[in-house]
Amino acid sequence: MTSIWVPILALIGGFIALVWSADRLLSGAAAVATNFGVSKMMIGLTVVAVGTSAPEILVALTASLEGNPLLAVGNAVGSNIANIGLVLGITAIIAPLPFAQSVLKTELPWLLAATLLVLAVMFNLELSRTDGLILFGALVLVLYVLMRAQFASSDGLPDTIAEELDELPEMPTKRAAVWVVVGLVILLISADILVWAASSIALTLGVSEMVIGLTVVAVGTSLPELAATVGSALKGHPEIAIGNVVGSNILNILAVLPVPAVISAVTLEPAAFWRDGGMMLAMTIALFFFAYGLNSRPIITRFEGAVMLMGWIGYNALLVMEI
């Protein structure tokens, strides 16, 4: 078992490098766009929205190209489960989370629609290239509708994206371009290291790469979301937390999950649909109940946060039993 420590250390180092390089890439790309006169609205809805999912997208791309598509699928599905159960669960325990109006009106219904769509294409236990293209097409549609809604609205950018933009540093174009290149190169290298480490751990423990993607990799790629949402709650902006998670989950389904399907058709085990897809749907429906049904006002209470967290822990305990 001593040999397992090498991939474990590589996995930790890969996560750290992945998060750091994604931040550098996002900062550089946003600065370049700003310096070329692109509006904050457009930067927020494109560069920032997609850039925050760059780690998951690059991990999915690397895993698929290296012949480990189940790791990519597990990462996308597991991240959605962890974002709701772990991230929102812990944050709601710290401070009750209200739903912003933009989340209630547009983003949450789109998340449920995207979740149902991905379960529909997974029902035959295969993700084909056609399925991947359907999901990418849905991504384009969602981004287009959200852009139109934001440009037509007088409320400005969603709080999650506005806060992200405020925290991005200003820098000269040349320096920003260097950070784009450096961030992208390190992002690619760290994604490759992470995929190798996760695959090695799966091989050493004798479990499927899907399970490692659902657990270790999913939690690792959800840690930045956890830090951001807890930080927002502690700063007195708890309404940002739900929007951050809902937006991330939509992109996981429509931008990350299609990657392995488009590169090469993926055959799934029945558990990937019934257990993992079912848990993802259950967590999403729980959000709907908290938003529209269970309380007199749309809020996730501390008790409801504890319920979501316990659900996530129970689900992961079930997965660990397979190891």
N, C-alpha and C positions, 0 to 999 in steps of 0.2 A: 504493500500500500504506500510505501515511501515515494514511489514514482508519481503518485497522484498529486503530490504537493507542487510539482513543477507546473502542471496545467492550472492548478488552483491559483498559484501566484501570478501566472500569465493572465488568467481570467481577471483577477483584480486589477493588474496593471493595464490590461486592455480596456476595462471599464473606465478607469481614471483618464487614460489617454483619449478615449472615445468622447467623453463628456467635455474635456478641455478643448479638443480640436473642433468639435461641433460648435462650441461657443465662439472660438476664434473665426471659424468660417462664417458663422451668422453675423458677427460684428463687422467683419470685413465686407461681406456682401451687402449688408444694409448701408454701410458707409459709402461704398462705391455707388450704389443706387441713389443715395441722397445727394452726393456730389454731382451726379449727372442730372439732377433736377426731378427725379421721380418723386411723386407725392407720398406723404407719410401713409395715406390711406392704402395706396397700392403696395408699398413696401410691407405694411403690416399684414395685408391679406395674402401676400405671396411669399416674399422672402422670409418673414418671421414665422408665418403659419407653417410653411413647409420646412423651413430650416430647423425648427425645433424637433422635427421628426427625422432629421438626417441620420442620427445614429441607428435607429431601427431600420431605415431604408437601406443603409450601407451594409448592416449586418445581414439583412435579408438577401441583398444582392450577392454578397461574398459567399454566404452559405449555399445559395442556389448554384452559383458558378462552380463551387467546389464539390458539388454533388451531395449537399446536405439540406435539401429543401424542407424536410420536416422540422429542422431546427428553426428555420425562418417562419414557418407556419405556427409553431409552438410559441415563438417569441411574440408574434402579432396577437394571437388569441390570449396568451398568458398575460401580456402587458395590459390588455383591456380589462381582464379580470382583476389584476393587481391594482390598476389605476382606480377602480371603483372600490374594491374591497379593502385594500391596504391603504392607498393614498387618501381617498375621501373618508374612509373609516377612521383612520388616526387623526386626520385634520378635524373632523366633526367632533371627535371626543375632546379635542383641545378647545374648539370654539364652534358652536352651531353654525351651519353653513346655509345662508339664504341663496335662492336661485335668482340670478339676474333675469330681467325681462327678456333680453335678447336670447338667453339660453332657453327660456320657457317657450318663446314664440317660434324660434327657428332651429337652433342647434340641437336641442334634445329630440325633437321629432325626426330630424335628419339622422341622428345617431341610431334611433330605433329602426328607421327605414333601412339604414346601411347594414345593421346587424341582421335583420330579417333577410336582406338580399344575399349576404354572404352565406347564411345558413341554407338558403334556397339553392345556391350554386354548389354547396358542399354536400347536399342531400344524397347525391349518387356516389359519395365517398371518393370523389376525384375533383381536383382543381385543374382544369384544362386551360390551354392558352385562350380559348374563347371566354372562359369564366374570368380569367385575368383581365382581358380587354373590356369585358362588361363592367368589372369593378373600377378599372381606370376611367371608363366612360362616365360612371356614376360620380367619380371624384371631380372630373371636369364640370359636370352638371352642378354639383354641390358648391364648388368654388365660384362658379358663375352666378348662381342664385344668391349666395352670401355676399358677393361683391355688389350685385345690383341692389340688394337690400341695404347694404351699408352706404353706398353712394346716394341712395334715395332718402336715407335717414338723416335727421338733423342731430342725432345723438353722438355722431362721430364714431371712432373705433371702439370695438369691445374693450372692456377694462383689461382683460388678459393681455391683449396685443398692445394696447396703449402703454401698459406698465413695462412690457418687454422692450418697446421702442425707447421709452424714457431711460432705461438702464443701459442701452447700447451707446458706446463711446463715439464721439466724433473723431475723425482722423483724416489726414490727407489721402488723396486717391492712390498714390503710389504705395503708401504704407498699407492701406486697406487691401490693395491688390495682392501685396505680398502675403498678408494674413489669409486671404482667400486661398492662395496656392498652398501655403504651409498647412492651413487647417484641413484642406481637402486631402493632401498627401498623408498627413498623420491620421486622419479619419479612416482612410483606406487601409493603412498599415494596422491600426488598432483593431479595426473590424476583422481583418484577417487573423490577427492574433487571438481575438476573442472567439472566433468560430473554431480555430484549431484547438484552443483550450477546452471549449465546451464539448467538442466532438471527442477529445481525448478522455475527458471525465466520463462521458457517456459510455465509451468503450471500456474503460477501466472498471466502472461499476456494473457494466452489463445491462444497461437500460437503454431505451430508445432515445434518439436525439429529440424527439417530440417532447418527451417528459422533461429533459434538461432545458429545452426551450421554454416550456411552460413554467418552470420553477426558477432555476438559477438565472438564466438569461433574462427572463421576463422581469424578475425582481430587480436585476441590475440596471436594466434600461428604464425602469420605473422610478429609481431612486432620485434622479433629477426632478421628476414631477413631484415626488414627496417633499423634497427640500423646498421647491418653489411654492407649493400649496401651503405647507406649514408656515413658511416665511411670510406669505401673504396674510394668513390668519393672525399670526403674532403681530404683524404691522397694523392690524385693524382693518384689513381688506378681505374678509372671509368670502365675499361674493365672487372674488376672482377665482377661487379654488375650483368650483364646479365647472365654470367655463373653460378653464385650463384643461381639465380632465376630459370633458366632453369633446373639445376640439381635438385633443390628442387621440382619443379613441376613434373618432371618425377617420382620421388620417391613418391610423393603424390598420383599419379595415379596408380603406379604399386606396391607400398609397403603398402600404407595406405588404399586406397579404397578397396582392396581385403579382408581386415581383417574382416569387418562385413559380407561380403558375405560368407566366408569360415565358420565362426562360425554359422551363420543361414541365410537362404535366406531372402533377403530384398525386400519388395514390394515398388515401388516408385510411387509417384503421377506424372501425366503427366507433371506438371510444372518442376519437377526435371530434366526431359529430355529436354523439349523444351526451358524453360526459363534459367535454371541454366547450364545445359550441353551446350546449345546454346551459352550462354555468355562466358563460358570457351573456347569453340572453337573459338568464335569471337576474344577474346583477344589473343589467340595463333596465329591465322591467321594474326592479326595486327602486331605481332612480325615478322612474315615472310615477310610481306610487307615492314616493316622498314629495315629488314636485306637484302632483295634481290631486292626490286622493286622501292621504292619511291625516294631513294637518289642515287647520283652518287657513294657514298661510304656507307658501312654498318654502320649506326649510328642512334640512337634515339635522335632527336633534342629536344630542350626545348618545341617547339610547339607540337610535337608529344607526348611528355611526358604529357603535359597539356591535350591533347585529351584523352589519356588513363586514366588519373586521373578523368576527367569529366565523362568518360564512367563508371568508377567504382562507382563514387558518384551517378550517375543516376540510376544504377542498384540497389544500396543499398537503395536509396530513394523508389524505387519500392517495395523492400522487406519490408521496414519500414511501408509502407502503409497497409500491411497486419496485422501489430501488433495492 
